[in-house]
Structures are given as structure tokens and as C-alpha cells.
Amino acid sequence: MNVSGKTIVITGGASGIGAAMARQAAAKGAKVCIADLNLEAAKEVADEIGGTAVACDVTQETQIIAAIAAAEDAYGPVDIFVSNAGIVRGDPTHAASAPDADWALNWNVHVMSHVWAARALLPAMIERGSGHFVNVASAAGLLNQIGDAAYSATKHAAVSFAESLLISHGDDGIGVSVVCPQYVATPLLGLGDSDARGNLLTASDVAAAVWQGVEDGTFVILPHPDVGQYSALRGANPARWISGMQKLRGKLLAQEGGVTIENLFKLI
């Protein structure tokens, strides 16, 4: 789908990958609505790109519906919905140690927000015979995030839901892309563009890969191409994959003294 002239909603669009996607979409001629918990920051990006902003807590279905309504009031029917909002909490100790509240939060942010957006938009998109969902998951949705079982499990679920959307509605004219980046220099890691190096991409790098993928009709978008190689290895030899991940976890503990996403990206 060519994004020029399209109405686009981006959740978590006030910073990081979401803000980079908003800027690039606007530069391509799209009409962008930024939906974010931080309304002030969302307005700053919206003012910069000539878009609109709305406060949105993606753990609440009613607020996703309201964000869609705000975009449609401003620009007309939503053509592309980008479910980009995400969180990282981590395992306090063992793999099942995160409290139920953290598991529920991960589930609502990483899975149900995608479901609620599709539930609100699919009927009209099917009737029009067009529309596109961009569901931002993670390399963890194809592989695993060491030290964050809730994140990994829900990102796997996000990939699965995106697949279900495309299987069920591709013939209705609905496009679906699921984005699976590895580590990106964003506020989620406490980093900015100047920290990017090697395999640590900038948010703009990821945004460019996403919009190219949308225009090409790509289902699995891999801003880090080596994630595809890792995924193939995981599928071909699960035992070898698990052994390698265990060794990586051990290296992380030995060199960094703890299993956190802020430490893990240094070894990738």
C-alpha cells in the first residue's frame, strides 16, 4: 500500500519508532494521527508534521476506539493502523516471578491493543476492500527475550494474531505487516539516535524498513535481517538454539552482572 494520502493512526507515536514512523509517513504525504499516553509529547510531534494528536491508553479498548474516531473526524476513514505501543518490565528473579499485574499489562499492550484495533476497523475495511494493519512485535516474537518471559510470550502472541489476520482477511483486500526488530536506540533502552552503532539501529532505520515493507506488501518485516537467520536456525535445530541462548544468558550474567534488556543489547 502506498502511504501517500492515506489516513494513518500510530499508537505510541510520541517518541522512538512511533515518532520516526509518523515523521516519515507525513513526509510521504500521509495524514497522521498520533495516539499516545503522553498527549503533550504527541502534540509536539503532531505540530511538527502537520498531524493531529490524541491521548490514548492502549490497555483500554474504548480509548483505541476514540483514537480511531478522532482520526476519522479529522481525515476520513483510517487506511493504516499502526499498533506500536510497547512496554518492558523484565523478570524480577526467575522466569515466572513477574506479578500477575505485569503479565496482564504485557498482554493488553502487546496483544489486546492489536485485537481491539482490528475489531474496530475490520468491518469497514472489509466493506471497502482495503486497509492495512502494522502490528509492531519484536524479534522476541520470533525468538526470545532473555530475562523477560511476559514480553517474549506476548510478542509471540502478537505475531500469531497478525498471521491470523492475514490468513482470514487477505482475500478481503486487507494487508497485514508484523514488524520484528531486534535492538533499537530508543527511549525504551534509555538511548537516542547518537547511540546507534553496529547492529543497534536508529528508530529512523526501523521506520524506513516498515514503510518500505508496507509499500511492498511484506508480512514479516525484519529491520535486522539476521533475525531471519536466527529464526531459521531455531526452527531447524531447537536444541542447538536453546543451548546457544543459555550460553548467551550465562555470558550476560558473567560480563554484565545481570539479565536486563539494557545489558543484553551490548552483546548482540
Disulfide bonds with the S-S distance in Angstrom:
none
